Amino acid sequence: MDTKSLEKVALSVRSLSMDAVQEANSGHPGLPLGCAELGAYLYGEAMRHDPAEPRWIDRDRFVLSAGHGSMFLYSLLHLSGYGLKLDDIKRFRKVGSPCAGHPEYWATPGIETTTGPLGQGLATAVGMAIAETMLAARFNTAKRKIVDHRTWVLAGDGCLMEGVSAEASSLAGHLKLGKLIVFYDSNRITIDGGTELSFSEDVGKRYEAYGWKVLHGDMYDFAGLERRVAEARADLDRPKLIILKSIIGKGSPNKQGTSGVHGSALGEVEVAKTKANLGLPADQKFYVAPEAYAYFKARAPEFAKTRAAWTAEFAAWKAEEPALAAEFEDYLAGKARKELDLPSFAQGEKIATRNASGQALGAVAKSWTNLVGGSADLTGPNVTQLPEGGVYTPASRAGRMIYFGVREHAMAAIANGISLHGALRVFVATFLTFTDYLKPALRLSALMKQGVVYVMTHDSIYLGEDGPTHQPIEHLAALRAIPNLRVLRPADAEETAVAWRLAMERTTGPTVIALSRQNLPVVEKDDSEWPYTMGLGAYVVRNTSEAPATVVVASGSELSLALEAHNLLGGKDGCNDVRVVSMPSRELFLSQPKPVRDAILPPGARVVAVEAGVAMGWESIAKSEDIFSIDRFGESGPAADVARQLGFTAERLAKLISP
């Protein structure tokens, strides 16, 4: 280990970080100044990676969970050769720069996940570590290892205070994820001041209780880092937490060790003093020590050699295991392995859409054999038991079914990590009302364009006796407000099967499938092409012989209510000027070209919107007085009684349709 060159790398990280933050007059210099040695050691010595091929599938993953310290990562990506230019760093935090305020997934090669919301990175890394073990179990042979890498994380006090990291760390310990190594930047400072203000627990003992191996060291001791990492590598039975004593803002004479260096530029005067203190050129901004560039230039052939050895191993494995290799390549390409054979349902059959979803999930899992996932302790109520593939455990890494426990937030973040890792598709499940617990990670699914499928059951007041704490009212509106999230609320079993197909075909963002607890009839559909038209977001269920005067638009279980109201008005014969439309995805429908929208909702027709939730958002297709909604919390009681209590009945809807 060339410690002198590593010292120059660390010095350059400090130089680039303080100047970039100062140039932007915005940012967080404290972490990169305080952790520069760790970064130099990781990117220079410890990690298995090749900057010349950032997407190499068997690379080690590094996650900067404390994403506010983004200049730590940008500096190292630049120095080690990931293609990030010095001019990019000079544009830190500028619009269009690949050096955003917090690391954004693949805005520049080498960024494995979007971080910034504290704790999310650590939890996402747990998902990456799970994915590595799953793929290793499926594709490694006694002779060859083609999946064999580690996941590294740098987390701070804030990450370890957040609840999501506690949930994820607990599960990681239970699952014995031995290739997950987390460094804890223990600088004892938060924005408000010293950690003694709010954080006095023994973090090491907490992680030991989770089942982790806990090690201690000094952030600035290269030999000590090497020993700690060697010890961490040797233990494959437990995830590791390496607690490193550090100084936030190290090198700044007047601000190091204080909260003042966490999230503000040092200021020109303090930058000058820090450069003098560190021995950096006073008159040169964005200085990089020549030894730092030379070090990584010398390391590049070694990085390439490591990847070349894997490439040769992969070629030999492919020749020996052509069927396995074909499967692996399909996984990487996101292809279904078999033609999708969705279940069929009889017209008039009554089945809860959650139960129909369970049948569709079984069919989907046979086609996408790389689909994995599970529920937050609601496998039965969510109907998300995978019919084959087994349970994922420390003893059975090839299992497809993950038991997340009561950890909704971590579950969603872990799903992001599994998806980001590559080669696997993932679904997660809970009650719709508990999207409140996982929404921060769901938002990141959308931001990072990850095709995670969210199965959300018990989607309305019709779940009944569990009452208003469990009856979603505002949740569909809140989910629809998230950019790049597709919400599908199927109206019957047939729509549910198609919803699963649409969700699996979508790879550029997450999909929520909102499902009923109560039984719903499989309805007759006038549109013979409805399985395809549904992909537009809406289609005609009951048509009129001429242009309709009124169009009733319903989502989910309310389609049955709308049809009941339609029948009360005389059905096809008695109310031939009223069209009924199913709208499983309002936002998808609204994104269609105007001629498509006009064909379903003809201009000039009155539109009545029906949904057992808040009216918010339905104003985009109906006047406020024509929205049949529930804008208050629910009640505890049998579903039909709750609906009557709230006035959410077919009789009242019929009166609204035809006053």
C-alpha positions as CSV (number, residue, x, y, z in Angstrom):
1,M,0.0,0.0,0.0
2,D,1.5,3.3,-1.1
3,T,0.5,5.5,1.8
4,K,2.3,8.6,0.6
5,S,0.4,8.6,-2.7
6,L,-2.9,7.9,-0.8
7,E,-2.1,10.9,1.4
8,K,-1.8,13.0,-1.8
9,V,-5.2,11.6,-3.0
10,A,-6.7,12.6,0.4
11,L,-5.2,16.0,0.1
12,S,-6.6,16.5,-3.4
13,V,-10.1,15.4,-2.2
14,R,-9.9,18.2,0.4
15,S,-8.7,20.7,-2.1
16,L,-11.4,20.0,-4.7
17,S,-14.1,19.8,-2.1
18,M,-13.4,23.1,-0.3
19,D,-13.0,24.9,-3.6
20,A,-16.1,23.5,-5.3
21,V,-18.3,24.3,-2.3
22,Q,-16.8,27.8,-2.1
23,E,-17.3,28.4,-5.8
24,A,-20.9,27.3,-5.5
25,N,-21.2,29.2,-2.2
26,S,-23.3,26.2,-1.3
27,G,-22.7,22.7,-0.1
28,H,-21.3,20.5,2.7
29,P,-17.5,20.6,3.1
30,G,-17.3,19.0,6.5
31,L,-17.6,15.3,5.4
32,P,-15.2,15.3,2.5
33,L,-12.6,17.2,4.6
34,G,-13.2,14.8,7.4
35,C,-13.3,11.5,5.5
36,A,-10.8,12.0,2.7
37,E,-8.4,9.3,3.8
38,L,-11.1,6.7,3.8
39,G,-12.1,7.6,0.3
40,A,-8.5,7.4,-1.0
41,Y,-8.1,4.0,0.6
42,L,-11.5,2.6,-0.7
43,Y,-11.1,3.8,-4.3
44,G,-7.4,3.1,-4.4
45,E,-7.0,-0.1,-2.5
46,A,-10.0,-1.8,-1.1
47,M,-12.7,-1.8,-3.7
48,R,-13.0,-4.2,-6.6
49,H,-13.8,-1.9,-9.5
50,D,-12.7,-0.7,-12.9
51,P,-13.4,3.0,-13.6
52,A,-13.0,2.2,-17.3
53,E,-16.1,0.0,-17.1
54,P,-18.4,1.5,-14.5
55,R,-21.3,-0.9,-15.3
56,W,-19.3,-4.1,-14.9
57,I,-21.9,-6.4,-13.2
58,D,-19.4,-7.9,-10.7
59,R,-18.0,-4.6,-9.4
60,D,-18.1,-3.6,-5.8
61,R,-20.8,-1.1,-5.0
62,F,-20.1,2.1,-3.0
63,V,-23.0,4.0,-1.5
64,L,-22.4,7.5,0.1
65,S,-25.4,7.3,2.4
66,A,-24.4,10.7,3.9
67,G,-25.1,12.2,0.5
68,H,-24.8,15.8,1.6
69,G,-21.0,15.2,1.5
70,S,-21.3,14.7,-2.3
71,M,-18.0,16.4,-3.1
72,F,-16.3,13.4,-1.4
73,L,-17.7,11.2,-4.1
74,Y,-17.2,13.6,-7.0
75,S,-13.6,14.1,-6.1
76,L,-12.9,10.4,-6.0
77,L,-14.7,9.7,-9.2
78,H,-12.7,12.4,-10.9
79,L,-9.3,11.3,-9.5
80,S,-9.8,7.5,-10.1
81,G,-10.8,7.9,-13.7
82,Y,-14.6,7.6,-13.9
83,G,-14.8,10.2,-16.6
84,L,-15.9,13.1,-14.4
85,K,-13.9,16.2,-15.6
86,L,-12.4,18.9,-13.5
87,D,-14.6,21.4,-15.3
88,D,-17.6,19.4,-14.1
89,I,-16.5,19.8,-10.5
90,K,-16.0,23.5,-11.1
91,R,-19.7,23.6,-11.9
92,F,-20.7,21.8,-8.7
93,R,-24.4,22.5,-7.8
94,K,-25.1,24.3,-11.1
95,V,-28.1,23.5,-13.3
96,G,-27.2,20.7,-15.7
97,S,-24.0,19.8,-13.9
98,P,-23.3,16.1,-13.3
99,C,-22.2,17.2,-9.9
100,A,-25.6,17.9,-8.3
101,G,-26.0,19.0,-4.7
102,H,-26.6,15.4,-3.7
103,P,-25.5,12.3,-5.7
104,E,-28.0,11.4,-8.4
105,Y,-28.2,7.9,-9.8
106,W,-26.1,7.7,-12.9
107,A,-25.9,11.4,-13.5
108,T,-22.3,10.5,-13.7
109,P,-20.8,7.0,-14.0
110,G,-20.0,5.6,-10.6
111,I,-23.0,6.9,-8.7
112,E,-24.8,3.7,-7.7
113,T,-27.9,5.3,-6.1
114,T,-29.4,8.7,-5.4
115,T,-28.7,9.7,-1.8
116,G,-29.4,12.7,0.4
117,P,-32.4,11.8,2.5
118,L,-30.4,10.4,5.4
119,G,-30.5,6.6,6.0
120,Q,-31.8,5.9,2.5
121,G,-28.4,5.0,1.2
122,L,-27.6,2.5,3.9
123,A,-31.0,0.8,3.5
124,T,-30.7,0.7,-0.3
125,A,-27.2,-0.9,0.1
126,V,-28.9,-3.7,2.1
127,G,-30.9,-4.4,-1.0
128,M,-27.8,-4.4,-3.1
129,A,-26.2,-6.9,-0.8
130,I,-29.3,-9.1,-0.9
131,A,-29.2,-9.1,-4.7
132,E,-25.6,-10.1,-4.7
133,T,-26.3,-13.2,-2.6
134,M,-29.4,-14.1,-4.6
135,L,-27.5,-14.0,-7.9
136,A,-24.5,-15.8,-6.5
137,A,-26.7,-18.6,-5.3
138,R,-28.4,-18.9,-8.7
139,F,-25.4,-18.7,-11.0
140,N,-22.2,-19.5,-9.3
141,T,-21.0,-23.1,-9.6
142,A,-18.7,-25.3,-7.6
143,K,-16.0,-24.5,-10.2
144,R,-16.7,-20.8,-11.1
145,K,-17.8,-17.7,-9.2
146,I,-19.2,-15.0,-11.6
147,V,-21.0,-13.1,-8.8
148,D,-18.7,-12.3,-5.9
149,H,-18.5,-8.7,-4.8
150,R,-19.1,-6.5,-1.8
151,T,-21.2,-3.5,-0.9
152,W,-19.5,-0.6,0.9
153,V,-21.3,2.3,2.6
154,L,-20.2,5.5,4.2
155,A,-22.8,6.7,6.8
156,G,-22.8,9.4,9.4
157,D,-24.6,10.2,12.6
158,G,-27.7,11.4,10.8
159,C,-28.0,8.2,8.8
160,L,-27.9,6.1,11.9
161,M,-30.5,8.3,13.7
162,E,-33.0,7.8,10.9
163,G,-35.5,5.1,11.4
164,V,-35.1,3.6,8.0
165,S,-31.5,2.6,8.7
166,A,-32.5,0.9,11.9
167,E,-35.2,-1.1,10.1
168,A,-32.7,-2.1,7.3
169,S,-29.8,-2.8,9.6
170,S,-32.0,-5.1,11.8
171,L,-33.0,-7.1,8.7
172,A,-29.4,-7.2,7.4
173,G,-28.2,-8.7,10.6
174,H,-31.0,-11.2,10.6
175,L,-30.1,-12.2,7.0
176,K,-26.4,-12.4,7.8
177,L,-25.3,-10.3,4.9
178,G,-21.6,-10.8,5.3
179,K,-20.5,-8.8,2.2
180,L,-22.0,-5.6,3.5
181,I,-19.5,-3.3,5.1
182,V,-20.6,0.1,6.6
183,F,-18.2,2.7,7.7
184,Y,-19.6,5.0,10.4
185,D,-18.1,8.5,10.2
186,S,-18.3,9.2,13.9
187,N,-17.5,12.9,14.1
188,R,-20.1,13.6,16.9
189,I,-21.5,16.6,15.1
190,T,-24.9,17.4,13.6
191,I,-26.3,20.6,12.1
192,D,-27.6,21.8,15.5
193,G,-24.4,21.1,17.3
194,G,-22.7,18.3,19.1
195,T,-24.4,14.9,19.2
196,E,-24.7,15.2,22.9
197,L,-27.8,17.4,22.2
198,S,-29.8,14.4,21.0
199,F,-27.8,11.3,20.5
200,S,-26.2,9.4,23.4
201,E,-26.7,5.8,22.6
202,D,-23.9,3.3,22.1
203,V,-24.2,2.7,18.4
204,G,-21.8,-0.2,18.5
205,K,-23.8,-2.2,21.0
206,R,-27.0,-1.5,19.1
207,Y,-25.4,-3.0,16.0
208,E,-24.0,-5.9,17.9
209,A,-27.6,-6.5,19.0
210,Y,-28.7,-6.5,15.4
211,G,-26.2,-9.3,14.7
212,W,-23.4,-7.2,13.1
213,K,-19.7,-7.5,13.7
214,V,-18.5,-4.1,15.1
215,L,-15.0,-2.8,14.6
216,H,-13.4,0.4,15.7
217,G,-10.7,2.5,14.1
218,D,-9.2,5.9,13.2
219,M,-10.2,7.6,10.0
220,Y,-6.7,8.8,9.4
221,D,-4.7,5.6,10.0
222,F,-4.2,3.9,6.6
223,A,-2.6,0.8,8.2
224,G,-5.4,0.6,10.7
225,L,-8.0,0.9,7.9
226,E,-6.3,-1.9,6.0
227,R,-6.4,-4.1,9.2
228,R,-10.0,-3.4,9.9
229,V,-11.0,-4.1,6.3
230,A,-9.1,-7.4,6.2
231,E,-10.9,-8.4,9.4
232,A,-14.2,-7.4,7.9
233,R,-13.6,-9.4,4.7
234,A,-12.7,-12.5,6.7
235,D,-16.1,-12.7,8.4
236,L,-18.7,-13.7,5.8
237,D,-21.4,-14.5,8.4
238,R,-22.3,-11.0,9.6
239,P,-22.6,-7.5,8.1
240,K,-19.9,-5.2,9.5
241,L,-20.0,-1.7,11.0
242,I,-16.6,-0.1,11.2
243,I,-16.8,2.9,13.5
244,L,-14.1,5.4,12.6
245,K,-13.3,8.3,14.9
246,S,-13.0,11.4,12.8
247,I,-13.0,15.2,12.8
248,I,-15.6,17.0,10.7
249,G,-13.9,19.6,8.5
250,K,-10.4,18.3,9.2
251,G,-7.8,20.9,8.2
252,S,-9.9,24.0,8.7
253,P,-8.2,25.8,11.6
254,N,-11.2,27.6,12.9
255,K,-14.1,25.4,11.9
256,Q,-13.0,21.8,12.1
257,G,-14.9,19.9,14.8
258,T,-17.8,22.3,14.8
259,S,-21.3,22.3,13.3
260,G,-20.4,25.4,11.3
261,V,-18.4,23.3,8.8
262,H,-21.2,20.8,8.1
263,G,-23.4,22.6,5.6
264,S,-21.8,25.9,4.6
265,A,-18.9,27.1,2.5
266,L,-15.8,27.8,4.6
267,G,-15.6,31.4,3.3
268,E,-12.6,32.8,1.3
269,V,-10.6,33.7,4.4
270,E,-11.0,30.3,6.0
271,V,-10.3,28.5,2.7
272,A,-7.0,30.4,2.5
273,K,-6.2,29.5,6.1
274,T,-7.1,25.8,5.5
275,K,-4.9,25.7,2.4
276,A,-2.0,27.1,4.3
277,N,-2.7,24.6,7.1
278,L,-2.7,21.7,4.6
279,G,0.2,22.9,2.6
280,L,-1.8,23.5,-0.5
281,P,-0.9,26.2,-3.1
282,A,-2.5,29.4,-2.0
283,D,-3.0,30.8,-5.5
284,Q,-4.4,27.8,-7.2
285,K,-8.1,26.7,-7.1
286,F,-9.1,23.1,-7.7
287,Y,-5.6,21.9,-7.1
288,V,-4.9,18.2,-7.6
289,A,-1.5,16.9,-6.5
290,P,0.3,15.3,-9.4
291,E,1.0,12.3,-7.3
292,A,-2.7,11.7,-6.9
293,Y,-3.2,11.5,-10.7
294,A,-0.1,9.4,-11.1
295,Y,-1.3,7.0,-8.4
296,F,-4.5,6.2,-10.1
297,K,-2.9,6.1,-13.5
298,A,-0.6,3.4,-12.1
299,R,-3.5,1.6,-10.6
300,A,-5.6,1.6,-13.8
301,P,-3.9,-1.5,-15.2
302,E,-4.5,-3.4,-12.0
303,F,-8.2,-2.4,-12.0
304,A,-8.4,-3.6,-15.7
305,K,-6.6,-6.8,-14.8
306,T,-9.1,-7.6,-12.1
307,R,-12.0,-7.1,-14.6
308,A,-10.2,-9.0,-17.3
309,A,-9.7,-12.0,-15.0
310,W,-13.4,-11.9,-14.3
311,T,-14.2,-11.7,-18.0
312,A,-12.1,-14.8,-18.7
313,E,-13.8,-16.6,-15.8
314,F,-17.2,-15.6,-17.2
315,A,-16.3,-16.9,-20.7
316,A,-15.2,-20.2,-19.2
317,W,-18.4,-20.4,-17.2
318,K,-20.5,-19.6,-20.2
319,A,-18.9,-22.4,-22.2
320,E,-19.5,-24.8,-19.4
321,E,-23.0,-23.6,-18.5
322,P,-24.7,-22.3,-21.6
323,A,-28.2,-22.6,-20.2
324,L,-27.3,-20.8,-17.0
325,A,-25.5,-18.1,-19.1
326,A,-28.5,-17.6,-21.3
327,E,-30.6,-17.1,-18.2
328,F,-28.2,-14.7,-16.7
329,E,-28.0,-12.7,-19.9
330,D,-31.8,-12.6,-20.0
331,Y,-31.9,-11.3,-16.5
332,L,-29.4,-8.5,-17.4
333,A,-31.5,-7.6,-20.4
334,G,-34.7,-7.6,-18.4
335,K,-36.4,-10.2,-20.5
336,A,-39.2,-12.5,-19.5
337,R,-38.0,-16.1,-19.7
338,K,-41.4,-17.6,-20.7
339,E,-44.5,-16.3,-22.4
340,L,-46.9,-14.7,-20.0
341,D,-50.0,-16.8,-19.4
342,L,-52.3,-14.7,-17.2
343,P,-55.2,-16.3,-15.4
344,S,-58.7,-15.9,-16.8
345,F,-61.9,-15.2,-14.9
346,A,-65.6,-15.8,-15.6
347,Q,-67.9,-13.0,-16.1
348,G,-70.0,-12.4,-13.0
349,E,-67.5,-14.2,-10.8
350,K,-66.9,-12.3,-7.5
351,I,-63.3,-12.1,-6.4
352,A,-61.4,-9.5,-4.4
353,T,-58.7,-7.9,-6.6
354,R,-56.1,-8.7,-4.0
355,N,-56.9,-12.4,-4.6
356,A,-56.9,-12.0,-8.4
357,S,-53.5,-10.3,-8.0
358,G,-52.2,-13.3,-6.1
359,Q,-53.1,-15.5,-9.1
360,A,-51.6,-13.0,-11.5
361,L,-48.4,-12.8,-9.5
362,G,-48.0,-16.6,-9.8
363,A,-48.3,-16.3,-13.5
364,V,-45.9,-13.4,-13.7
365,A,-43.3,-15.2,-11.5
366,K,-43.3,-18.1,-14.0
367,S,-42.5,-15.7,-16.9
368,W,-40.0,-13.4,-15.1
369,T,-38.1,-16.0,-13.2
370,N,-35.9,-13.1,-11.8
371,L,-38.8,-11.6,-10.0
372,V,-38.3,-11.5,-6.2
373,G,-40.0,-9.7,-3.4
374,G,-42.3,-10.0,-0.4
375,S,-44.5,-8.2,2.1
376,A,-44.1,-6.2,5.3
377,D,-45.5,-9.0,7.5
378,L,-48.8,-9.0,5.4
379,T,-48.2,-11.9,3.0
380,G,-51.6,-13.4,3.7
381,P,-53.7,-10.2,3.6
382,N,-51.7,-8.9,0.6
383,V,-51.9,-12.3,-1.1
384,T,-48.3,-12.1,-2.2
385,Q,-47.0,-15.6,-1.5
386,L,-44.9,-16.7,-4.5
387,P,-46.0,-20.2,-5.4
388,E,-42.6,-21.5,-6.2
389,G,-38.9,-20.5,-5.7
390,G,-38.7,-20.8,-1.9
391,V,-38.0,-18.4,0.9
392,Y,-34.8,-16.2,1.0
393,T,-32.8,-17.0,4.2
394,P,-29.2,-17.2,5.2
395,A,-29.3,-20.9,4.5
396,S,-31.2,-20.5,1.2
397,R,-29.9,-17.6,-0.8
398,A,-31.7,-18.7,-4.0
399,G,-35.1,-18.2,-2.4
400,R,-37.3,-15.6,-4.2
401,M,-39.7,-14.7,-1.3
402,I,-38.3,-12.2,1.2
403,Y,-40.0,-11.8,4.6
404,F,-39.4,-8.1,5.4
405,G,-41.1,-8.1,8.8
406,V,-42.9,-5.0,9.9
407,R,-40.4,-2.7,8.1
408,E,-42.3,-0.8,5.4
409,H,-39.8,2.0,4.9
410,A,-36.8,-0.3,4.8
411,M,-38.7,-2.7,2.5
412,A,-39.1,-0.1,-0.2
413,A,-35.5,1.2,0.1
414,I,-34.2,-2.4,0.0
415,A,-36.4,-3.0,-3.1
416,N,-34.6,0.0,-4.7
417,G,-31.3,-1.6,-3.9
418,I,-32.3,-4.9,-5.4
419,S,-33.5,-3.1,-8.6
420,L,-30.4,-0.8,-8.8
421,H,-28.1,-3.8,-8.5
422,G,-29.2,-5.1,-11.8
423,A,-30.5,-8.5,-13.1
424,L,-33.5,-8.8,-10.7
425,R,-37.0,-7.4,-10.8
426,V,-38.7,-6.8,-7.4
427,F,-42.1,-6.3,-5.9
428,V,-43.1,-5.3,-2.3
429,A,-46.4,-5.2,-0.6
430,T,-48.4,-3.7,2.3
431,F,-51.7,-2.0,2.9
432,L,-52.3,1.2,0.9
433,T,-52.6,3.3,4.0
434,F,-49.1,2.3,5.0
435,T,-47.6,4.0,1.9
436,D,-47.2,6.8,4.4
437,Y,-44.5,4.7,6.0
438,L,-42.6,4.0,2.8
439,K,-43.3,7.0,0.6
440,P,-39.7,8.5,0.9
441,A,-38.2,5.4,-0.6
442,L,-41.1,5.1,-3.1
443,R,-40.4,8.7,-4.2
444,L,-36.8,7.7,-4.8
445,S,-38.0,4.7,-6.9
446,A,-39.7,7.3,-9.2
447,L,-36.8,9.7,-9.2
448,M,-34.3,6.9,-10.1
449,K,-36.7,5.4,-12.7
450,Q,-36.7,2.0,-11.1
451,G,-39.4,-0.5,-12.2
452,V,-40.3,-1.6,-8.7
453,V,-43.9,-3.0,-8.3
454,Y,-45.8,-1.9,-5.2
455,V,-48.7,-4.1,-4.4
456,M,-51.0,-2.1,-2.1
457,T,-54.1,-3.8,-0.8
458,H,-57.1,-2.8,1.4
459,D,-57.5,0.3,-0.9
460,S,-60.6,2.0,0.5
461,I,-63.2,2.4,3.2
462,Y,-64.5,-1.0,2.1
463,L,-61.9,-2.8,4.2
464,G,-64.4,-2.1,6.9
465,E,-64.0,-2.9,10.6
466,D,-60.3,-1.9,11.0
467,G,-61.6,1.7,10.8
468,P,-60.2,5.1,9.8
469,T,-56.6,4.3,10.7
470,H,-56.5,1.7,8.0
471,Q,-59.0,3.1,5.5
472,P,-57.1,5.1,2.8
473,I,-58.8,8.4,2.0
474,E,-56.0,10.8,0.7
475,H,-53.5,8.1,-0.3
476,L,-54.3,7.7,-3.9
477,A,-54.2,11.5,-4.4
478,A,-50.9,11.7,-2.7
479,L,-49.4,8.8,-4.8
480,R,-50.7,10.3,-8.0
481,A,-48.9,13.5,-7.2
482,I,-45.5,11.8,-7.4
483,P,-43.9,12.4,-10.8
484,N,-43.0,9.2,-12.8
485,L,-45.1,7.0,-10.5
486,R,-47.8,5.0,-12.2
487,V,-50.9,4.2,-10.1
488,L,-53.1,1.4,-11.4
489,R,-56.4,0.7,-9.5
490,P,-58.0,-2.2,-11.3
491,A,-61.8,-2.6,-11.1
492,D,-62.1,-6.4,-11.3
493,A,-60.1,-9.6,-11.5
494,E,-59.5,-9.2,-15.3
495,E,-58.2,-5.7,-15.0
496,T,-55.9,-6.9,-12.1
497,A,-54.2,-9.4,-14.3
498,V,-53.7,-6.8,-17.0
499,A,-52.4,-4.4,-14.4
500,W,-49.6,-6.9,-13.5
501,R,-48.7,-7.2,-17.2
502,L,-48.5,-3.4,-17.5
503,A,-46.4,-3.1,-14.3
504,M,-43.9,-5.7,-15.4
505,E,-43.6,-4.2,-18.9
506,R,-42.7,-0.8,-17.4
507,T,-39.0,-0.5,-16.6
508,T,-38.7,3.3,-16.5
509,G,-40.4,3.9,-13.2
510,P,-42.4,2.2,-10.3
511,T,-46.0,1.1,-10.4
512,V,-48.5,1.0,-7.6
513,I,-51.2,-1.6,-8.0
514,A,-54.0,-0.6,-5.6
515,L,-56.2,-3.6,-4.7
516,S,-59.5,-4.3,-2.9
517,R,-60.1,-6.4,0.1
518,Q,-63.8,-6.9,-0.7
519,N,-65.1,-9.2,-3.5
520,L,-65.9,-7.5,-6.8
521,P,-67.8,-8.9,-9.8
522,V,-66.0,-9.5,-13.1
523,V,-67.9,-7.1,-15.3
524,E,-69.0,-7.3,-18.9
525,K,-67.0,-4.9,-21.0
526,D,-68.3,-3.3,-24.2
527,D,-64.8,-2.5,-25.5
528,S,-63.7,-5.8,-27.0
529,E,-60.1,-4.5,-27.1
530,W,-60.1,-3.4,-23.5
531,P,-57.0,-5.4,-22.4
532,Y,-55.1,-3.1,-24.8
533,T,-57.1,0.0,-24.4
534,M,-56.6,-0.3,-20.6
535,G,-52.9,0.5,-21.4
536,L,-54.1,4.0,-22.3
537,G,-55.3,4.5,-18.7
538,A,-59.1,4.2,-19.4
539,Y,-61.6,2.4,-21.6
540,V,-65.4,2.2,-22.2
541,V,-67.2,-0.4,-20.1
542,R,-70.8,0.6,-21.0
543,N,-71.3,2.5,-24.2
544,T,-74.1,4.4,-25.8
545,S,-75.5,4.0,-29.3
546,E,-75.0,7.7,-29.9
547,A,-72.7,10.4,-28.5
548,P,-73.2,10.3,-24.7
549,A,-74.6,13.2,-22.8
550,T,-72.9,12.0,-19.6
551,V,-69.8,10.0,-19.0
552,V,-69.4,8.3,-15.5
553,V,-65.7,7.7,-14.8
554,A,-64.8,5.3,-12.0
555,S,-61.6,3.7,-10.7
556,G,-61.2,0.4,-8.9
557,S,-64.1,-0.9,-6.9
558,E,-66.2,2.1,-7.7
559,L,-66.7,0.8,-11.3
560,S,-69.1,-1.7,-9.8
561,L,-70.8,1.1,-7.9
562,A,-71.1,3.1,-11.1
563,L,-72.6,0.2,-12.9
564,E,-75.1,-0.4,-10.1
565,A,-76.1,3.2,-10.3
566,H,-76.4,2.9,-14.1
567,N,-78.7,-0.1,-13.7
568,L,-80.8,1.9,-11.2
569,L,-81.3,4.5,-14.0
570,G,-82.5,1.8,-16.4
571,G,-79.2,0.2,-17.6
572,K,-78.5,0.0,-21.3
573,D,-82.1,0.4,-22.3
574,G,-83.2,3.0,-19.8
575,C,-80.2,5.3,-19.8
576,N,-78.7,5.1,-23.2
577,D,-77.2,8.6,-23.0
578,V,-74.9,7.6,-20.1
579,R,-71.5,6.1,-20.8
580,V,-69.5,4.3,-18.1
581,V,-65.7,4.4,-18.2
582,S,-63.2,2.5,-16.2
583,M,-60.1,4.6,-15.4
584,P,-57.5,2.4,-13.7
585,S,-54.8,5.1,-14.2
586,R,-55.9,8.7,-14.4
587,E,-52.4,10.1,-14.9
588,L,-51.7,7.6,-17.7
589,F,-55.0,8.6,-19.4
590,L,-54.3,12.3,-19.1
591,S,-50.9,11.8,-20.7
592,Q,-52.5,10.5,-23.9
593,P,-52.9,12.7,-27.0
594,K,-56.1,14.7,-27.2
595,P,-57.8,12.6,-29.8
596,V,-57.4,9.6,-27.6
597,R,-58.9,11.4,-24.6
598,D,-61.7,12.9,-26.7
599,A,-62.7,9.4,-27.9
600,I,-63.3,8.2,-24.4
601,L,-64.5,11.5,-22.8
602,P,-66.2,13.3,-25.7
603,P,-65.9,17.1,-25.7
604,G,-69.2,18.6,-24.5
605,A,-70.3,15.6,-22.5
606,R,-70.8,16.0,-18.8
607,V,-68.3,14.0,-16.8
608,V,-69.1,12.5,-13.3
609,A,-66.0,11.1,-11.5
610,V,-66.4,8.4,-8.8
611,E,-63.8,7.3,-6.3
612,A,-63.9,6.3,-2.6
613,G,-61.2,8.8,-1.7
614,V,-60.6,12.5,-1.7
615,A,-61.8,14.6,-4.7
616,M,-58.3,16.1,-5.1
617,G,-57.1,15.6,-8.7
618,W,-60.4,14.6,-10.2
619,E,-61.0,18.2,-11.1
620,S,-58.7,17.5,-14.1
621,I,-61.6,15.7,-15.7
622,A,-64.8,16.7,-13.9
623,K,-66.3,19.8,-12.3
624,S,-66.1,19.8,-8.6
625,E,-69.9,19.4,-8.2
626,D,-69.7,16.3,-10.4
627,I,-67.1,14.4,-8.3
628,F,-68.6,11.7,-6.1
629,S,-65.9,11.3,-3.4
630,I,-65.2,10.9,0.3
631,D,-63.4,13.9,1.8
632,R,-63.4,12.9,5.4
633,F,-61.9,10.0,7.4
634,G,-63.8,6.7,7.5
635,E,-65.6,4.8,10.2
636,S,-65.1,1.4,11.9
637,G,-67.8,-1.2,11.0
638,P,-68.9,-3.6,8.3
639,A,-68.0,-2.2,4.8
640,A,-71.6,-1.8,3.6
641,D,-72.6,0.0,6.9
642,V,-69.6,2.3,6.6
643,A,-70.5,3.2,3.0
644,R,-74.1,3.9,4.0
645,Q,-73.0,6.0,6.9
646,L,-70.8,8.1,4.6
647,G,-73.5,8.3,2.0
648,F,-71.4,6.5,-0.6
649,T,-74.2,4.5,-2.2
650,A,-75.4,3.6,-5.7
651,E,-78.7,5.5,-5.0
652,R,-76.9,8.7,-4.2
653,L,-74.6,8.3,-7.2
654,A,-77.6,7.7,-9.5
655,K,-79.2,10.9,-8.2
656,L,-76.0,12.8,-9.0
657,I,-75.8,11.3,-12.5
658,S,-79.5,12.0,-13.2
659,P,-80.8,14.6,-10.7
